[in-house]
Amino acid sequence: MLEKDQDSIQRLSEENPRFRKLHEEHLLFEKQLQEYDDKSYLSDEEDIERKKIQKLKLAGKDEMALMVKASRQ
């Protein structure tokens, strides 16, 4: 990630409660996905949950990217 983006992320995390919540969720989802990835086998329920987490993580990432882009303008 660009240093400029890191600065924007840091600033938005401090100033914008919605961005901070999205960023915290993103980190949590990352950790949960890593736990699923560490398993050698996923049950059907685990696989469904993993896909759900991936979608939530991506949706949050997209929203954060829009906020970062808007903060640059």
N, CA, C and O atoms as a GROMACS GRO file, in nm:
protein
  292
    1MET      N    1   0.084  -0.117   0.000
    1MET     CA    2   0.000   0.000   0.000
    1MET      C    3   0.090   0.124   0.000
    1MET      O    4   0.197   0.125   0.061
    2LEU      N    5   0.045   0.225  -0.067
    2LEU     CA    6   0.123   0.348  -0.076
    2LEU      C    7   0.129   0.418   0.059
    2LEU      O    8   0.037   0.409   0.140
    3GLU      N    9   0.239   0.488   0.081
    3GLU     CA   10   0.255   0.562   0.207
    3GLU      C   11   0.146   0.667   0.221
    3GLU      O   12   0.097   0.694   0.331
    4LYS      N   13   0.107   0.727   0.109
    4LYS     CA   14   0.000   0.826   0.109
    4LYS      C   15  -0.131   0.764   0.159
    4LYS      O   16  -0.204   0.826   0.236
    5ASP      N   17  -0.160   0.641   0.114
    5ASP     CA   18  -0.279   0.571   0.160
    5ASP      C   19  -0.270   0.539   0.308
    5ASP      O   20  -0.369   0.550   0.381
    6GLN      N   21  -0.152   0.500   0.355
    6GLN     CA   22  -0.134   0.471   0.497
    6GLN      C   23  -0.163   0.596   0.581
    6GLN      O   24  -0.226   0.587   0.686
    7ASP      N   25  -0.117   0.711   0.534
    7ASP     CA   26  -0.143   0.837   0.604
    7ASP      C   27  -0.293   0.865   0.607
    7ASP      O   28  -0.347   0.907   0.710
    8SER      N   29  -0.359   0.844   0.495
    8SER     CA   30  -0.504   0.866   0.487
    8SER      C   31  -0.578   0.771   0.580
    8SER      O   32  -0.672   0.811   0.649
    9ILE      N   33  -0.536   0.646   0.582
    9ILE     CA   34  -0.600   0.546   0.668
    9ILE      C   35  -0.583   0.584   0.815
    9ILE      O   36  -0.678   0.576   0.893
   10GLN      N   37  -0.463   0.625   0.851
   10GLN     CA   38  -0.437   0.666   0.990
   10GLN      C   39  -0.524   0.785   1.029
   10GLN      O   40  -0.586   0.787   1.136
   11ARG      N   41  -0.529   0.885   0.941
   11ARG     CA   42  -0.607   1.004   0.970
   11ARG      C   43  -0.756   0.973   0.978
   11ARG      O   44  -0.824   1.019   1.069
   12LEU      N   45  -0.805   0.896   0.882
   12LEU     CA   46  -0.947   0.861   0.882
   12LEU      C   47  -0.984   0.777   1.004
   12LEU      O   48  -1.093   0.792   1.060
   13SER      N   49  -0.895   0.689   1.046
   13SER     CA   50  -0.920   0.606   1.164
   13SER      C   51  -0.936   0.693   1.288
   13SER      O   52  -1.014   0.662   1.378
   14GLU      N   53  -0.861   0.801   1.293
   14GLU     CA   54  -0.867   0.891   1.408
   14GLU      C   55  -0.987   0.984   1.402
   14GLU      O   56  -1.043   1.019   1.506
   15GLU      N   57  -1.028   1.023   1.282
   15GLU     CA   58  -1.131   1.126   1.267
   15GLU      C   59  -1.271   1.071   1.238
   15GLU      O   60  -1.370   1.136   1.271
   16ASN      N   61  -1.280   0.955   1.178
   16ASN     CA   62  -1.408   0.905   1.129
   16ASN      C   63  -1.446   0.776   1.200
   16ASN      O   64  -1.382   0.673   1.177
   17PRO      N   65  -1.548   0.779   1.286
   17PRO     CA   66  -1.587   0.657   1.360
   17PRO      C   67  -1.629   0.542   1.268
   17PRO      O   68  -1.601   0.426   1.298
   18ARG      N   69  -1.697   0.574   1.158
   18ARG     CA   70  -1.740   0.468   1.066
   18ARG      C   71  -1.618   0.400   1.002
   18ARG      O   72  -1.614   0.277   0.991
   19PHE      N   73  -1.521   0.480   0.960
   19PHE     CA   74  -1.400   0.424   0.900
   19PHE      C   75  -1.326   0.339   1.002
   19PHE      O   76  -1.279   0.230   0.969
   20ARG      N   77  -1.316   0.388   1.125
   20ARG     CA   78  -1.246   0.313   1.230
   20ARG      C   79  -1.313   0.178   1.253
   20ARG      O   80  -1.246   0.076   1.266
   21LYS      N   81  -1.448   0.178   1.256
   21LYS     CA   82  -1.522   0.053   1.276
   21LYS      C   83  -1.496  -0.043   1.160
   21LYS      O   84  -1.474  -0.162   1.181
   22LEU      N   85  -1.500   0.008   1.038
   22LEU     CA   86  -1.475  -0.076   0.920
   22LEU      C   87  -1.334  -0.133   0.923
   22LEU      O   88  -1.313  -0.250   0.890
   23HIS      N   89  -1.238  -0.051   0.962
   23HIS     CA   90  -1.098  -0.096   0.966
   23HIS      C   91  -1.080  -0.205   1.072
   23HIS      O   92  -1.011  -0.304   1.048
   24GLU      N   93  -1.142  -0.187   1.188
   24GLU     CA   94  -1.133  -0.288   1.294
   24GLU      C   95  -1.199  -0.419   1.250
   24GLU      O   96  -1.146  -0.528   1.274
   25GLU      N   97  -1.316  -0.408   1.183
   25GLU     CA   98  -1.383  -0.528   1.132
   25GLU      C   99  -1.295  -0.597   1.028
   25GLU      O  100  -1.286  -0.720   1.026
   26HIS      N  101  -1.232  -0.518   0.941
   26HIS     CA  102  -1.146  -0.573   0.838
   26HIS      C  103  -1.034  -0.658   0.900
   26HIS      O  104  -1.005  -0.768   0.853
   27LEU      N  105  -0.972  -0.605   1.004
   27LEU     CA  106  -0.865  -0.678   1.071
   27LEU      C  107  -0.918  -0.805   1.138
   27LEU      O  108  -0.852  -0.909   1.135
   28LEU      N  109  -1.036  -0.797   1.197
   28LEU     CA  110  -1.098  -0.913   1.260
   28LEU      C  111  -1.131  -1.020   1.156
   28LEU      O  112  -1.104  -1.138   1.176
   29PHE      N  113  -1.190  -0.977   1.043
   29PHE     CA  114  -1.222  -1.072   0.936
   29PHE      C  115  -1.095  -1.138   0.883
   29PHE      O  116  -1.094  -1.257   0.853
   30GLU      N  117  -0.990  -1.060   0.870
   30GLU     CA  118  -0.862  -1.114   0.823
   30GLU      C  119  -0.814  -1.226   0.916
   30GLU      O  120  -0.768  -1.331   0.870
   31LYS      N  121  -0.825  -1.203   1.044
   31LYS     CA  122  -0.783  -1.302   1.143
   31LYS      C  123  -0.870  -1.428   1.135
   31LYS      O  124  -0.820  -1.540   1.140
   32GLN      N  125  -1.001  -1.408   1.123
   32GLN     CA  126  -1.092  -1.522   1.114
   32GLN      C  127  -1.065  -1.604   0.987
   32GLN      O  128  -1.067  -1.727   0.991
   33LEU      N  129  -1.042  -1.536   0.877
   33LEU     CA  130  -1.013  -1.608   0.753
   33LEU      C  131  -0.882  -1.686   0.764
   33LEU      O  132  -0.872  -1.797   0.712
   34GLN      N  133  -0.784  -1.629   0.830
   34GLN     CA  134  -0.657  -1.698   0.849
   34GLN      C  135  -0.678  -1.827   0.930
   34GLN      O  136  -0.615  -1.929   0.902
   35GLU      N  137  -0.765  -1.821   1.030
   35GLU     CA  138  -0.794  -1.940   1.109
   35GLU      C  139  -0.857  -2.050   1.023
   35GLU      O  140  -0.824  -2.167   1.037
   36TYR      N  141  -0.948  -2.010   0.933
   36TYR     CA  142  -1.007  -2.109   0.842
   36TYR      C  143  -0.902  -2.162   0.745
   36TYR      O  144  -0.899  -2.281   0.716
   37ASP      N  145  -0.816  -2.073   0.696
   37ASP     CA  146  -0.713  -2.115   0.601
   37ASP      C  147  -0.611  -2.209   0.663
   37ASP      O  148  -0.550  -2.290   0.593
   38ASP      N  149  -0.593  -2.199   0.794
   38ASP     CA  150  -0.498  -2.287   0.862
   38ASP      C  151  -0.549  -2.430   0.878
   38ASP      O  152  -0.472  -2.522   0.904
   39LYS      N  153  -0.679  -2.447   0.861
   39LYS     CA  154  -0.737  -2.581   0.873
   39LYS      C  155  -0.713  -2.659   0.744
   39LYS      O  156  -0.713  -2.602   0.634
   40SER      N  157  -0.692  -2.788   0.758
   40SER     CA  158  -0.671  -2.870   0.638
   40SER      C  159  -0.803  -2.908   0.572
   40SER      O  160  -0.806  -2.942   0.454
   41TYR      N  161  -0.912  -2.903   0.650
   41TYR     CA  162  -1.043  -2.939   0.595
   41TYR      C  163  -1.148  -2.850   0.660
   41TYR      O  164  -1.144  -2.824   0.780
   42LEU      N  165  -1.244  -2.804   0.578
   42LEU     CA  166  -1.355  -2.726   0.630
   42LEU      C  167  -1.485  -2.804   0.610
   42LEU      O  168  -1.509  -2.862   0.504
   43SER      N  169  -1.567  -2.804   0.713
   43SER     CA  170  -1.699  -2.864   0.698
   43SER      C  171  -1.782  -2.774   0.607
   43SER      O  172  -1.740  -2.662   0.576
   44ASP      N  173  -1.897  -2.821   0.565
   44ASP     CA  174  -1.983  -2.739   0.479
   44ASP      C  175  -2.020  -2.609   0.548
   44ASP      O  176  -2.021  -2.503   0.485
   45GLU      N  177  -2.051  -2.617   0.676
   45GLU     CA  178  -2.089  -2.497   0.753
   45GLU      C  179  -1.971  -2.399   0.762
   45GLU      O  180  -1.989  -2.278   0.749
   46GLU      N  181  -1.852  -2.452   0.786
   46GLU     CA  182  -1.733  -2.367   0.794
   46GLU      C  183  -1.704  -2.301   0.659
   46GLU      O  184  -1.665  -2.184   0.654
   47ASP      N  185  -1.722  -2.376   0.552
   47ASP     CA  186  -1.698  -2.322   0.419
   47ASP      C  187  -1.796  -2.208   0.388
   47ASP      O  188  -1.756  -2.106   0.332
   48ILE      N  189  -1.921  -2.226   0.424
   48ILE     CA  190  -2.022  -2.122   0.405
   48ILE      C  191  -1.987  -1.999   0.488
   48ILE      O  192  -1.994  -1.886   0.439
   49GLU      N  193  -1.948  -2.019   0.612
   49GLU     CA  194  -1.911  -1.908   0.701
   49GLU      C  195  -1.788  -1.835   0.647
   49GLU      O  196  -1.781  -1.712   0.652
   50ARG      N  197  -1.692  -1.911   0.597
   50ARG     CA  198  -1.570  -1.850   0.540
   50ARG      C  199  -1.606  -1.760   0.422
   50ARG      O  200  -1.553  -1.649   0.410
   51LYS      N  201  -1.693  -1.807   0.334
   51LYS     CA  202  -1.735  -1.728   0.219
   51LYS      C  203  -1.812  -1.603   0.262
   51LYS      O  204  -1.798  -1.497   0.202
   52LYS      N  205  -1.893  -1.617   0.366
   52LYS     CA  206  -1.968  -1.503   0.419
   52LYS      C  207  -1.871  -1.397   0.472
   52LYS      O  208  -1.889  -1.277   0.447
   53ILE      N  209  -1.770  -1.441   0.544
   53ILE     CA  210  -1.670  -1.349   0.600
   53ILE      C  211  -1.593  -1.280   0.487
   53ILE      O  212  -1.566  -1.161   0.495
   54GLN      N  213  -1.559  -1.356   0.382
   54GLN     CA  214  -1.488  -1.298   0.267
   54GLN      C  215  -1.570  -1.186   0.203
   54GLN      O  216  -1.516  -1.081   0.168
   55LYS      N  217  -1.700  -1.209   0.188
   55LYS     CA  218  -1.787  -1.108   0.128
   55LYS      C  219  -1.798  -0.984   0.216
   55LYS      O  220  -1.796  -0.872   0.166
   56LEU      N  221  -1.811  -1.004   0.347
   56LEU     CA  222  -1.820  -0.892   0.439
   56LEU      C  223  -1.690  -0.812   0.439
   56LEU      O  224  -1.691  -0.689   0.442
   57LYS      N  225  -1.578  -0.883   0.436
   57LYS     CA  226  -1.448  -0.817   0.435
   57LYS      C  227  -1.432  -0.734   0.308
   57LYS      O  228  -1.385  -0.620   0.313
   58LEU      N  229  -1.470  -0.789   0.195
   58LEU     CA  230  -1.459  -0.718   0.068
   58LEU      C  231  -1.551  -0.596   0.064
   58LEU      O  232  -1.511  -0.490   0.015
   59ALA      N  233  -1.672  -0.610   0.113
   59ALA     CA  234  -1.766  -0.496   0.115
   59ALA      C  235  -1.709  -0.383   0.202
   59ALA      O  236  -1.717  -0.266   0.164
   60GLY      N  237  -1.654  -0.418   0.317
   60GLY     CA  238  -1.593  -0.317   0.403
   60GLY      C  239  -1.472  -0.252   0.339
   60GLY      O  240  -1.452  -0.131   0.349
   61LYS      N  241  -1.392  -0.333   0.272
   61LYS     CA  242  -1.272  -0.281   0.204
   61LYS      C  243  -1.312  -0.184   0.094
   61LYS      O  244  -1.248  -0.080   0.076
   62ASP      N  245  -1.417  -0.218   0.020
   62ASP     CA  246  -1.464  -0.129  -0.086
   62ASP      C  247  -1.511   0.004  -0.028
   62ASP      O  248  -1.482   0.110  -0.083
   63GLU      N  249  -1.584  -0.001   0.082
   63GLU     CA  250  -1.633   0.122   0.145
   63GLU      C  251  -1.516   0.206   0.198
   63GLU      O  252  -1.515   0.329   0.184
   64MET      N  253  -1.418   0.140   0.258
   64MET     CA  254  -1.300   0.213   0.306
   64MET      C  255  -1.224   0.277   0.191
   64MET      O  256  -1.176   0.390   0.203
   65ALA      N  257  -1.212   0.207   0.079
   65ALA     CA  258  -1.141   0.260  -0.037
   65ALA      C  259  -1.210   0.386  -0.089
   65ALA      O  260  -1.144   0.481  -0.129
   66LEU      N  261  -1.343   0.386  -0.088
   66LEU     CA  262  -1.417   0.505  -0.131
   66LEU      C  263  -1.391   0.621  -0.036
   66LEU      O  264  -1.377   0.735  -0.080
   67MET      N  265  -1.385   0.593   0.093
   67MET     CA  266  -1.357   0.698   0.191
   67MET      C  267  -1.216   0.754   0.175
   67MET      O  268  -1.195   0.875   0.185
   68VAL      N  269  -1.119   0.667   0.149
   68VAL     CA  270  -0.982   0.713   0.127
   68VAL      C  271  -0.976   0.799   0.002
   68VAL      O  272  -0.912   0.904   0.001
   69LYS      N  273  -1.042   0.754  -0.104
   69LYS     CA  274  -1.042   0.830  -0.229
   69LYS      C  275  -1.107   0.967  -0.209
   69LYS      O  276  -1.056   1.068  -0.257
   70ALA      N  277  -1.219   0.971  -0.138
   70ALA     CA  278  -1.288   1.097  -0.113
   70ALA      C  279  -1.203   1.192  -0.027
   70ALA      O  280  -1.210   1.314  -0.043
   71SER      N  281  -1.124   1.136   0.062
   71SER     CA  282  -1.042   1.221   0.150
   71SER      C  283  -0.927   1.286   0.074
   71SER      O  284  -0.872   1.387   0.120
   72ARG      N  285  -0.891   1.230  -0.039
   72ARG     CA  286  -0.782   1.286  -0.120
   72ARG      C  287  -0.829   1.404  -0.204
   72ARG      O  288  -0.748   1.484  -0.251
   73GLN      N  289  -0.958   1.414  -0.223
   73GLN     CA  290  -1.012   1.519  -0.312
   73GLN      C  291  -1.036   1.648  -0.240
   73GLN      O  292  -1.081   1.745  -0.300
   0.00000   0.00000   0.00000
